[in-house]
Amino acid sequence: MKTKLWAILVMILCTLFTAVGQVFQKTGADGDFLLLYNTLISQSILETVKQVFTNPVFFPIIFIFIGLACYGIGWILMIISFKGGELSVLYPVFAVNYIWVALLAAKIFGDAFNTWKIIGILGIVLGITLIGIGGRNGD
């Protein structure tokens, strides 16, 4: 089975969702989970849910759930992508995720973007290209 172009494009879309999910999870990691736990055990679940959505202290925790939702969408897209081609071609395309994360982290969190990261990204692009060419030619 040769890998179809649509399957590669769906896999790239999958990587975008998972990268955005990682950004939301990083943002949510600053949440006060001990406070959430104490809130959960001290009142009803309904009151806790109300507080999570109205009290800014809990907003980072919402980001974690948004990140998980993005991961779920990415997972569904990955499965759809697998229907259109070879796993040995499609799964390496998932490495595009590292490129998105590096770019988003530099833009949103101010992470360093240096020569080594650029070389790494070029290596990922080259590797994905070679795998794609090999998958199409059957070599």
N, C-alpha and C positions, 0 to 999 in steps of 0.2 A: 504494500500500500504506500503510495507516494503521498507526502505531506502536502496538503492544499494550502494555498496562500491565506485563505480565510482563517484557517486554524492557527497559523502563525500570528495573524493580526489579533485574533481573540486572545491568544496567550499573552501578547504584549499588553492588551487591555487588562488582562488579569494582573499583570505585574504592576500596572498603574494603581489598581485598587489595593493591592497588598502593600505597596509603598506608602500610599496615603494612610492606610490602616496603621502602619508602623509609626508614622508621624503623630497620629492621634493617640496611640498608646504611649509614646514618649511624653507627649503633653500631659496625658492623664496620670503618668507615673508619679507626679508630684502631689497627687491627691492624698488626703488624710484618711487612710483606710482604718486606722484604729478608731477614729471618730465615727466613721460609718458603722463599724462593728458595734460600738457602744450605743449608737442611735438605734440600730436594729434590735438590740436586746432590751432596750429601755422603752420601746413603744411599738405600736402595731406596724405591720408591713406597709399598710396604706399611708400612714403618717410619715414613715421613712421615705417612701417613694415621693410623696409630696415635698418633703424637705430636700431631697436630692435634686429636684427640678426647680426649687425656688431659693435655696440657700447657696450663694456663690462659693461657699467653702467646699461644696460637693461637686461643683461643675467639672473639675478635672476627672472625676469618676465617670461622668457622662461621656467624656472623650474616649475613655477606654472602651465603653460599649459601642461607640461609633466606630472605633478602630476594629473591634471584633466583627461588626456588621460589614465593614469593608473587606475584611479577611474572608467572610462568608461569601460575599459576592465574587471575590477573586477565586475562591475555591470552586464555585459553580461554573465560572467562566473557564477555569482550567479543565474541568470535566468535559465541558462542551468542546473545548479545543482538542482534547484527546480523541474525539470521534473523527477528527479530520486528518489524522496523520500518525506518523511514527513517534512513539514516546522518545526514542533516542534523538529525534530532531527537536521535538516540541519542548521537552523538559529543559534542555540547555538554554532555550530562549527565555526561560524564567529568570536567568541571570540578569536580564535587563532590569529586574527589580533592584539590583545593587546600584545601577546607574541612577534610577529615579531617586532612591534613598539618598545617595550622595548629593545629588542636585538639590533635593528638597531640604536636606539637613543644612546645607550651606546657606540656602536662601532663608529658611525659617529660623533655624537655631544658631546661625553664624558659625557652623562647623568649618574648620579649615579645609580649603580646597587647594591642594598643593600638587606639585609635579608627580609625586608617586600615585596619587589618586587618579590623575589624568592618564598616566601610563596604565594603571589598572583598568580603567574604563576602556581605553583603547584595546587592551588585551581581551576584555570581555566581548567587545564588538567584533574583533578579529575572530575570536573563537566561535561565536555564534554564526558569523558569516561562513566560516569554513565548514561547520557542521551542517548548515543549510545547503551549501553547495554539494557537500557529500551526500546529503539525504536526497537531493533532487537527481543527482547523476547516478546514484546507486553504486558508487565506487567504494 
